[in-house]
Amino acid sequence: MSVSQQRILKTAIPGPLSAELQARKLAAVATGVGTTLPVYVTAAGGGIVVDVDGNQLIDFGSGIAVTSVGNAAPRVVARVQEQVADFTHTCFMVTPYEGYVAVAEKLNELTPGTHEKRTALFNSGAEAVENAIKIARVATGRSAVVAFDHAYHGRTNLTMSLTAKNMPYKQGFGPFAGEVYRTPMAYPYRWPTGPEHCAEEAFELFVSQVHAQVGEQNTAAVIIEPIQGEGGFIVPPEGFLPRLADWCAQHGIVFIADEIQSGFCRTGDWFACDHEGVVPDLVTTAKGIAGGLPLAGVTGRAEIMDAVHAGGLGGTYGGNPVACAAALGSIETMQAEDLCGAARRIESVMRPRLQLLAEKFEAIGDVRGRGAMLAVELVQPGSKTPDPALTAAVASACHRQGLIALTAGTFGNVLRFLPPLVIGDELLSEGLDILDAVFAAES
């Protein structure tokens, strides 16, 4: 790859040229569009991001799980260049093209289950979720949708209704969509009676609340992230997801797996549902699907997907030919380079180091995740009281040392790690060394 795989700090982070661009951003871009780390990028690849000041930062964020195959994967670049030279757009709903069909075929093949499937393509994860809900409502003739505490499903009006966290996603944007209900998430670290009881009790609570407050006969869909993303990389205990899927099937309810952050090799499987053999009715995808180009999908059982009348699904840019070309290159890269295996390798390097950190620093209350989707939850020592201030301080100190680290969690107290699946072990270890030193300084 053209970007050397080494951390280089030539200036303070951010440097003077980035500071100039940030001043221009503040004058030109709406304040509501925030920036986690205002370094302005000129190149990226592997596990490195290069800024305008010549600094090279280790990437533990992947653009929030988007650039899993790298920021300029050769197969993605080649397919995109070829497609751009042919045509950039026609609108699939007007004059279609093979790329859209080829991506749909790949999603039908790769998503969980061997049943007959159909796919529709969109622009973003939020669009995919909105359309999954539309499909479920038409297919069932019901209106209610059940989501979970700590969920994140997007920033549009309906998906804000599904999203649990108020600030910054929902504050001031109401009223929200109706017929959305929320139940407790199976959150082992914070389950009141302990993690060993979480799976059973969380499922029983879910069933009782839906029965009493919604009614199974009124419920069109249950939507869940198999590993919650923005909510703090919460991994439900073994057995919870299969029981949820089985219960939905018993009651004719569409089970929707939001795999937008967890899909495409991120967790060591093609999809996080694969870990327990869970087969959703509908799967929503985006982020890692296309190497950084905007694309999303809803894939599911043919009889459910085909319940919607012709013209009921779509969008001007949905399944754009350039994005579809990128997706085909991205999927080809994942298959050729065994990026599921790469995610498991990353976990084998990172998890032991994060566990050692937890043993050294009492502020780390929990280490969790799967594959290259890992996190630590920070609390005040001797308690489970969230410590968002320390979390922000650690992330900021990592940034100054040239490590891109992201925060998450309903309480703002989770550090999440999403390195590109093509990152090397040396950069992984160096990034973890930085994290260790930062905790020593900040705790």
C-alpha positions as CSV (number, residue, x, y, z in Angstrom):
1,M,0.0,0.0,0.0
2,S,1.2,3.6,-0.7
3,V,0.8,4.8,2.9
4,S,3.7,3.7,5.2
5,Q,2.5,1.7,8.1
6,Q,4.0,3.7,10.9
7,R,2.9,6.4,13.3
8,I,4.6,9.8,12.7
9,L,4.0,12.9,14.7
10,K,5.4,16.0,13.0
11,T,3.3,18.6,14.8
12,A,0.9,18.8,17.7
13,I,-2.4,17.1,17.0
14,P,-4.2,18.9,15.4
15,G,-1.4,20.7,13.5
16,P,-1.5,24.2,12.1
17,L,-2.8,23.3,8.6
18,S,-5.6,21.3,10.2
19,A,-6.3,24.2,12.5
20,E,-6.7,26.5,9.4
21,L,-9.1,24.1,7.8
22,Q,-11.1,23.7,11.0
23,A,-11.5,27.5,11.1
24,R,-12.9,27.3,7.5
25,K,-15.1,24.4,8.5
26,L,-16.6,26.4,11.4
27,A,-17.3,29.3,9.1
28,A,-18.9,27.2,6.4
29,V,-20.4,24.0,7.9
30,A,-23.5,23.9,10.1
31,T,-22.6,23.7,13.8
32,G,-24.7,20.6,14.2
33,V,-22.2,18.6,12.2
34,G,-19.6,17.8,14.8
35,T,-16.0,16.6,14.6
36,T,-14.4,14.1,16.9
37,L,-10.8,14.8,15.9
38,P,-10.2,17.8,13.7
39,V,-7.3,16.5,11.7
40,Y,-7.9,16.9,8.0
41,V,-7.0,13.8,6.0
42,T,-5.0,13.7,2.7
43,A,-4.4,9.9,2.5
44,A,-5.2,6.7,4.4
45,G,-4.6,3.0,4.1
46,G,-4.0,-0.1,6.2
47,G,-4.1,1.1,9.8
48,I,-2.8,4.7,9.1
49,V,-4.5,8.0,8.5
50,V,-2.3,10.9,7.1
51,D,-3.3,14.5,7.8
52,V,-2.4,17.7,6.0
53,D,0.4,18.4,8.4
54,G,2.2,15.2,7.5
55,N,1.2,13.4,10.8
56,Q,0.4,9.7,10.5
57,L,-2.2,8.5,13.0
58,I,-3.0,4.9,14.0
59,D,-6.6,4.2,13.1
60,F,-8.7,2.4,15.7
61,G,-11.9,3.8,14.3
62,S,-12.3,2.8,10.6
63,G,-14.6,5.8,10.0
64,I,-17.0,4.1,12.5
65,A,-16.6,0.5,11.1
66,V,-16.8,1.6,7.5
67,T,-13.3,1.2,6.0
68,S,-12.9,-2.4,7.2
69,V,-11.1,-3.4,3.9
70,G,-8.9,-0.2,4.2
71,N,-9.4,3.3,2.9
72,A,-8.2,2.6,-0.6
73,A,-8.4,-1.2,-1.1
74,P,-7.1,-2.0,-4.6
75,R,-10.1,-4.1,-5.6
76,V,-12.4,-1.3,-4.5
77,V,-10.4,1.4,-6.3
78,A,-10.2,-0.6,-9.5
79,R,-13.9,-1.4,-9.7
80,V,-14.8,2.2,-8.8
81,Q,-12.5,3.7,-11.5
82,E,-13.9,1.4,-14.1
83,Q,-17.5,2.2,-13.2
84,V,-16.9,5.9,-13.1
85,A,-15.4,5.8,-16.5
86,D,-18.6,4.0,-17.8
87,F,-21.3,6.0,-16.1
88,T,-22.0,7.4,-12.6
89,H,-25.8,7.3,-12.4
90,T,-28.9,6.4,-14.3
91,C,-31.3,5.6,-11.4
92,F,-32.0,1.9,-11.0
93,M,-35.8,2.6,-10.9
94,V,-35.6,4.2,-14.4
95,T,-32.9,2.3,-16.4
96,P,-31.3,-0.5,-14.3
97,Y,-27.8,-1.9,-14.4
98,E,-26.1,-5.2,-13.5
99,G,-24.1,-3.9,-10.5
100,Y,-27.2,-3.5,-8.4
101,V,-28.4,-7.0,-9.2
102,A,-24.9,-8.4,-8.5
103,V,-24.8,-6.8,-5.0
104,A,-28.3,-8.1,-4.2
105,E,-27.2,-11.6,-5.2
106,K,-24.2,-11.3,-3.0
107,L,-26.3,-10.1,0.0
108,N,-28.8,-12.9,-0.6
109,E,-25.9,-15.4,-0.5
110,L,-24.0,-14.0,2.5
111,T,-26.6,-13.0,5.0
112,P,-27.7,-15.7,7.5
113,G,-30.0,-18.5,6.3
114,T,-30.4,-20.6,3.2
115,H,-34.0,-19.6,2.5
116,E,-35.0,-17.7,-0.7
117,K,-34.2,-14.0,-0.2
118,R,-34.7,-10.6,-1.9
119,T,-32.7,-7.4,-1.4
120,A,-33.3,-3.7,-1.9
121,L,-30.5,-1.1,-1.8
122,F,-30.5,2.3,-0.2
123,N,-28.0,5.1,0.7
124,S,-27.5,4.9,4.4
125,G,-28.1,2.7,7.5
126,A,-31.0,4.9,8.7
127,E,-32.7,4.5,5.3
128,A,-32.2,0.7,5.5
129,V,-33.8,0.6,8.9
130,E,-36.7,2.8,7.9
131,N,-37.4,0.6,4.9
132,A,-37.2,-2.6,7.0
133,I,-39.9,-1.2,9.2
134,K,-42.0,-0.3,6.2
135,I,-41.6,-3.8,4.8
136,A,-42.5,-5.5,8.1
137,R,-45.6,-3.4,8.5
138,V,-46.9,-4.2,5.0
139,A,-46.0,-7.9,5.4
140,T,-47.8,-8.3,8.7
141,G,-50.6,-5.7,8.5
142,R,-49.5,-4.6,12.0
143,S,-48.0,-1.3,13.1
144,A,-46.1,-1.6,16.4
145,V,-42.3,-1.9,16.5
146,V,-40.3,-3.0,19.5
147,A,-36.7,-1.8,20.1
148,F,-34.4,-2.0,23.0
149,D,-32.7,0.2,25.6
150,H,-29.2,1.5,24.4
151,A,-30.2,1.0,20.8
152,Y,-28.9,3.1,18.0
153,H,-30.7,2.9,14.6
154,G,-30.1,6.3,13.0
155,R,-31.0,10.0,12.9
156,T,-34.1,10.2,10.7
157,N,-37.4,10.8,12.4
158,L,-38.4,7.1,12.6
159,T,-34.9,5.9,13.4
160,M,-34.6,8.5,16.1
161,S,-37.7,7.1,17.6
162,L,-36.0,3.7,17.7
163,T,-32.7,5.1,19.0
164,A,-32.5,5.2,22.8
165,K,-29.9,7.9,23.5
166,N,-31.2,11.5,23.8
167,M,-28.1,13.6,23.5
168,P,-27.0,14.4,20.8
169,Y,-29.3,12.3,18.6
170,K,-32.8,13.2,19.7
171,Q,-32.5,16.4,21.8
172,G,-34.9,19.0,20.4
173,F,-36.0,17.1,17.3
174,G,-39.3,15.7,18.5
175,P,-42.1,14.8,18.2
176,F,-41.0,11.4,17.1
177,A,-42.8,8.6,15.2
178,G,-45.5,6.7,17.0
179,E,-46.1,3.0,17.6
180,V,-42.5,2.5,18.7
181,Y,-42.0,0.7,22.1
182,R,-38.8,0.0,24.1
183,T,-37.8,-2.9,26.4
184,P,-34.7,-3.5,28.5
185,M,-31.6,-4.8,26.7
186,A,-29.9,-7.9,27.9
187,Y,-26.8,-6.0,29.3
188,P,-24.7,-8.5,31.3
189,Y,-22.4,-6.0,33.0
190,R,-25.3,-3.9,34.3
191,W,-28.0,-6.6,34.8
192,P,-29.3,-6.1,38.4
193,T,-29.1,-9.8,39.5
194,G,-25.8,-10.5,37.8
195,P,-24.7,-11.6,34.3
196,E,-25.4,-15.2,35.0
197,H,-29.1,-14.4,35.2
198,C,-29.2,-11.9,32.4
199,A,-30.2,-14.1,29.4
200,E,-33.2,-15.8,31.1
201,E,-34.5,-12.7,33.0
202,A,-34.1,-10.3,30.1
203,F,-36.0,-12.6,27.8
204,E,-38.8,-13.1,30.3
205,L,-39.0,-9.3,30.9
206,F,-39.2,-8.7,27.2
207,V,-42.0,-11.2,26.7
208,S,-44.0,-9.9,29.6
209,Q,-43.7,-6.2,28.6
210,V,-44.6,-6.8,25.0
211,H,-47.6,-8.9,26.0
212,A,-48.8,-6.4,28.5
213,Q,-47.9,-3.1,26.8
214,V,-48.1,-3.8,23.1
215,G,-49.7,-7.1,22.3
216,E,-48.1,-9.7,20.2
217,Q,-51.0,-9.4,17.7
218,N,-50.2,-5.7,17.2
219,T,-46.4,-6.1,16.8
220,A,-45.1,-5.9,13.3
221,A,-41.4,-6.2,14.1
222,V,-38.8,-6.5,16.8
223,I,-35.5,-4.8,15.8
224,I,-32.2,-5.4,17.6
225,E,-28.5,-4.9,17.0
226,P,-26.9,-8.4,17.6
227,I,-24.0,-6.4,19.2
228,Q,-25.1,-2.9,20.0
229,G,-23.0,-0.2,18.5
230,E,-23.4,3.4,19.8
231,G,-25.1,2.0,22.9
232,G,-21.7,0.8,24.0
233,F,-20.8,-2.5,22.2
234,I,-23.2,-4.4,24.4
235,V,-23.1,-8.1,23.7
236,P,-26.2,-10.0,24.8
237,P,-25.5,-13.2,26.7
238,E,-25.5,-16.5,24.8
239,G,-29.0,-17.8,24.2
240,F,-30.8,-14.4,24.3
241,L,-30.9,-13.8,20.5
242,P,-32.0,-17.3,19.5
243,R,-34.9,-17.2,22.0
244,L,-35.9,-13.8,20.7
245,A,-35.9,-15.0,17.1
246,D,-37.9,-18.1,18.0
247,W,-40.5,-16.1,20.0
248,C,-40.9,-13.7,17.0
249,A,-41.4,-16.7,14.7
250,Q,-44.1,-18.1,17.0
251,H,-46.1,-14.9,16.9
252,G,-45.7,-14.0,13.2
253,I,-43.5,-11.0,14.1
254,V,-40.7,-9.9,11.8
255,F,-37.3,-10.3,13.5
256,I,-35.0,-7.6,12.2
257,A,-31.3,-7.8,12.8
258,D,-29.6,-4.4,12.5
259,E,-26.1,-5.5,11.3
260,I,-25.1,-2.0,10.1
261,Q,-22.1,-1.7,12.4
262,S,-21.5,-5.4,13.2
263,G,-21.8,-6.8,9.7
264,F,-19.2,-7.7,7.0
265,C,-16.6,-9.6,8.9
266,R,-16.3,-7.1,11.7
267,T,-17.1,-9.6,14.5
268,G,-15.1,-12.5,13.1
269,D,-18.1,-13.8,11.2
270,W,-19.8,-12.4,8.1
271,F,-22.6,-11.2,10.4
272,A,-22.8,-11.1,14.2
273,C,-25.9,-13.3,14.0
274,D,-23.8,-16.1,12.6
275,H,-22.1,-16.6,16.0
276,E,-25.2,-18.4,17.4
277,G,-26.7,-19.5,14.1
278,V,-29.5,-16.9,14.4
279,V,-31.5,-16.4,11.1
280,P,-33.3,-13.1,11.1
281,D,-36.3,-12.4,8.8
282,L,-34.7,-9.1,7.7
283,V,-31.1,-7.9,7.9
284,T,-30.1,-4.3,7.5
285,T,-26.6,-3.5,6.3
286,A,-24.5,-0.4,5.5
287,K,-21.1,0.9,6.9
288,G,-18.6,-1.9,5.9
289,I,-20.5,-2.9,2.8
290,A,-18.7,-0.7,0.2
291,G,-15.3,0.4,1.4
292,G,-16.4,3.9,2.3
293,L,-18.9,4.6,-0.4
294,P,-22.6,5.3,0.6
295,L,-24.6,2.1,0.3
296,A,-27.1,0.2,2.4
297,G,-29.3,-2.8,2.1
298,V,-32.3,-4.6,3.4
299,T,-32.2,-8.4,2.8
300,G,-34.7,-10.9,3.9
301,R,-37.2,-13.6,3.3
302,A,-38.6,-13.4,-0.2
303,E,-42.2,-13.6,0.9
304,I,-41.7,-10.7,3.3
305,M,-39.7,-8.5,1.0
306,D,-42.0,-9.1,-1.9
307,A,-45.1,-8.1,0.1
308,V,-44.5,-4.5,-0.8
309,H,-46.1,-3.2,-4.0
310,A,-44.0,-2.1,-7.0
311,G,-42.8,1.4,-6.5
312,G,-43.1,1.2,-2.7
313,L,-39.4,0.9,-2.2
314,G,-36.5,2.8,-3.7
315,G,-34.9,6.2,-4.0
316,T,-33.1,8.3,-6.6
317,Y,-29.6,7.3,-5.5
318,G,-30.3,4.0,-3.9
319,G,-27.9,1.4,-5.2
320,N,-25.9,3.9,-7.1
321,P,-23.7,2.1,-9.7
322,V,-20.4,3.5,-8.3
323,A,-21.3,2.4,-4.8
324,C,-22.4,-1.0,-6.1
325,A,-19.0,-1.4,-7.8
326,A,-17.3,-0.5,-4.5
327,A,-19.4,-3.1,-2.7
328,L,-18.4,-5.8,-5.1
329,G,-14.8,-4.9,-4.7
330,S,-15.1,-4.8,-0.9
331,I,-16.9,-8.2,-0.7
332,E,-14.3,-9.7,-3.1
333,T,-11.5,-8.3,-0.8
334,M,-13.2,-9.8,2.3
335,Q,-13.4,-13.2,0.7
336,A,-10.0,-13.2,-0.9
337,E,-8.2,-12.0,2.2
338,D,-10.3,-13.9,4.8
339,L,-11.2,-10.8,6.7
340,C,-13.3,-12.8,9.1
341,G,-10.1,-14.5,10.1
342,A,-8.4,-11.2,10.3
343,A,-11.0,-9.9,12.7
344,R,-10.4,-13.0,14.9
345,R,-6.7,-12.3,14.7
346,I,-7.2,-8.7,15.8
347,E,-9.2,-10.0,18.8
348,S,-6.5,-12.4,19.7
349,V,-4.1,-9.5,19.9
350,M,-6.3,-6.8,21.5
351,R,-8.5,-8.7,24.0
352,P,-5.7,-10.0,26.2
353,R,-4.1,-6.5,26.3
354,L,-7.4,-4.9,27.2
355,Q,-7.9,-7.5,29.9
356,L,-4.5,-6.7,31.3
357,L,-5.4,-3.0,31.3
358,A,-8.6,-3.9,33.2
359,E,-6.5,-5.7,35.8
360,K,-4.2,-2.7,36.2
361,F,-6.7,0.1,36.2
362,E,-9.8,-0.1,38.4
363,A,-11.6,2.4,36.2
364,I,-12.1,-0.2,33.5
365,G,-15.2,-2.0,34.7
366,D,-15.8,-4.2,31.7
367,V,-14.1,-5.5,28.6
368,R,-16.4,-6.8,25.9
369,G,-17.1,-7.2,22.2
370,R,-16.2,-9.8,19.5
371,G,-13.7,-9.9,16.7
372,A,-12.5,-6.4,15.8
373,M,-15.5,-4.8,17.6
374,L,-14.2,-4.4,21.1
375,A,-14.8,-1.9,24.0
376,V,-14.0,-1.0,27.5
377,E,-16.5,0.6,29.9
378,L,-15.1,3.1,32.3
379,V,-16.6,3.6,35.8
380,Q,-15.7,5.3,39.0
381,P,-13.4,2.9,41.0
382,G,-15.3,0.7,43.4
383,S,-18.6,1.2,41.7
384,K,-20.4,0.9,38.4
385,T,-21.1,4.6,38.2
386,P,-20.3,5.7,34.6
387,D,-17.3,8.0,34.2
388,P,-17.8,9.9,31.0
389,A,-15.2,12.6,32.0
390,L,-12.4,10.0,32.2
391,T,-13.6,8.5,29.0
392,A,-13.4,11.8,27.2
393,A,-10.0,12.5,28.7
394,V,-8.6,9.2,27.7
395,A,-9.9,9.6,24.1
396,S,-8.5,13.1,23.9
397,A,-5.1,12.0,25.2
398,C,-5.0,9.2,22.7
399,H,-5.7,11.7,19.9
400,R,-2.8,13.8,21.0
401,Q,-0.5,10.8,20.8
402,G,-1.6,9.9,17.3
403,L,-4.2,7.2,18.0
404,I,-7.7,7.6,16.7
405,A,-10.0,6.3,19.4
406,L,-13.8,6.6,19.6
407,T,-16.2,6.9,22.5
408,A,-19.7,5.4,22.7
409,G,-22.3,4.3,25.3
410,T,-25.6,5.7,26.5
411,F,-23.7,7.2,29.4
412,G,-20.8,8.3,27.3
413,N,-18.4,6.1,29.2
414,V,-17.3,3.5,26.7
415,L,-14.1,3.5,24.6
416,R,-14.8,1.5,21.4
417,F,-12.2,0.0,19.1
418,L,-12.9,-0.6,15.4
419,P,-9.5,-1.0,13.7
420,P,-9.5,-1.7,9.9
421,L,-9.4,-5.5,9.4
422,V,-6.3,-5.0,7.3
423,I,-4.3,-3.4,10.1
424,G,-1.0,-5.0,11.0
425,D,-0.1,-6.5,14.4
426,E,2.7,-4.0,15.0
427,L,0.3,-1.0,14.7
428,L,-2.2,-2.8,16.9
429,S,0.4,-3.3,19.6
430,E,1.7,0.2,19.3
431,G,-1.8,1.6,19.6
432,L,-2.4,-0.5,22.7
433,D,0.9,0.7,24.2
434,I,-0.4,4.2,23.7
435,L,-3.7,3.3,25.4
436,D,-1.8,1.8,28.4
437,A,0.4,4.9,28.8
438,V,-2.7,7.2,28.6
439,F,-4.5,5.2,31.3
440,A,-1.4,5.4,33.5
441,A,-1.4,9.2,33.1
442,E,-5.1,9.9,33.3
443,S,-6.3,7.4,35.9
